[in-house]
Amino acid sequence: MSKIVDVAEAVGGIADGATVASVGVIGWVTPDKVLKALGDRFRATGYPRNLTFYFPVGTGDAQGIRGMDHVAQEGLMKRIIAGSYINPLDPRTNRRPELMRLIRENRIEAYSWPIGASMHWLREVARKGPGYLTQVGLGTYVDPAHGGGRFTARATEELVRKVEFDGKPYLYYPSWPIDVAIVRASTADEHGNLSFEDEALVSSNTGLVLAAKASGGRVIAQVRRVTGAGERPASMVMIPGMFVDAVVVDPDMMMSTGIPFDSAYFSGQRSPLSALPKPAQSPDKVIAARAAREVAKRQLSIFGFGAAADIPLVMAEQGLFDDGALDDYWFTTEHGSYGGVVMSGWQFSANINPDAILDGLYQFDAIDGGLCEFAALAFAQFDSHGSVNVSRFGAANPGAGGFIDIAQNAKRLVFTGTFTTGGLDIAIADGRLDIRQDGKISKFVRDAESVTYRVLDGVRYRDQSALLVTERAVFQVTSDGLVLSEIAPGVDVRRHVLERMEYQPIQILDPLPVMDAALFR
């Protein structure tokens, strides 16, 4: 009997109160058609109601590939647990995603877990274990002592506990069943066997399927095409059809935001590096170019969103790579694409010209095992206590993503971002930086709104090194605090740096080195 069904039929059996799990990485591998059908069903009928949604990663771009925003409806969504949230302003409406409104207005129960925990937790559900135990995230916003990952006042249940095991503190994530898993693959046969040959990422799809089936739940798969049984090598099939209950075909699904289809993100067919986008001259590009000087050859380097993601593209523009394989530079992101060049913007998470694509759960094994020795990450706030915040600030509630796992387990850290934000106007020319109008909001605050990682603790107790790179200044993080170690040409130290901080660095190098003028040309 064929498992190929209409999308309305696929979501028709989802019951009130169910736990529905799905994953995508921004636009990559997002089962958008099925999520839309579930949202449409609720709009048309008022059912199903009071669902719990589990998204290990921020799924969809909340615009052309809406993903989790399709189901962000009061009454349909009772609770959401997400490893990250999508926060962009829609350029057409200048509004943030509907899910962000529900969170800001306390309309739903919202929790944010680090992506590493959200993925590893699936293993515990799949093997019917009691829960996930980890030291990653102690002392951060997900620690019950600092909020337990709650993002709304309605989120009153303690989903993360702090426990002691063998004399040491741990965070404990108790397991609970998943009723429906919604996944996306490239190809299915009539029996539901799934392969991912056209996807740039795999993420945690296999973990979701196994967790749902172990819970006695259903699996709905969205695919691009259907093939005959036995027409693919068995080694291509990553999810056996016996674990899949329904298959929805969408031949026109976008590969990712802005990309209908591009085989250079997954196949041996390489795109010439000369064809890569060149970041426009901007503060972010200056930051990326300075941070690029910290990247070492033959050391696995992992890059986060924002200016950090521009680093490989800036290095390519500088001609640091041969046109072809990147033998001397080993690049990845938290989502499992290895080799090639990390992309930025809406294409972030996947690499172009990759050598390998690792399952998302195993990628966090590699991260937590310390295999990514160098990490370049963004920062939204850095406070006087040596804590960095990217998880919650102002009107934005992006969550931690993979930040906590990466920051806690890398040896060398570089945090990247503009010095201020909100109306920042900077001219970059002739080897100088001209701050025509400073941002209204300083990122160097006395107390961070949310603690995503305690950098000072990592430097003091885990032998990490850390650097903060901004467009106008560079700071070293020492065991005692920040040291101002470089200044941009054209910048006044007192007016543009010290007076724009809510606290002061413990030291200013004397003489204070000037950042290379080549960064500003």
PyMOL commands that set and color helices and strands:
alter all, ss='L'
color gray80, all
select helices_A, chain A and resi 7-12+32-45+67-71+98-104+115-126+144-146+205-214+234-236+241-243+263-265+273-275+283-292+306-317+345-347+360-368+403-409+455-461+493-500+517-520
alter helices_A, ss='H'
color red, helices_A
select strands_A, chain A and resi 19-22+51-55+77-82+109-112+131-134+161-165+168-174+180-184+187-188+194-195+218-223+225-226+237-239+246-249+301-303+331-332+337-338+341-342+351-352+356-357+374-378+381-383+387-389+412-416+420-421+425-429+432-437+441-442+444-445+453-454+465-469+473-478+481-487+507-508
alter strands_A, ss='S'
color yellow, strands_A
deselect
rebuild
show_as cartoon
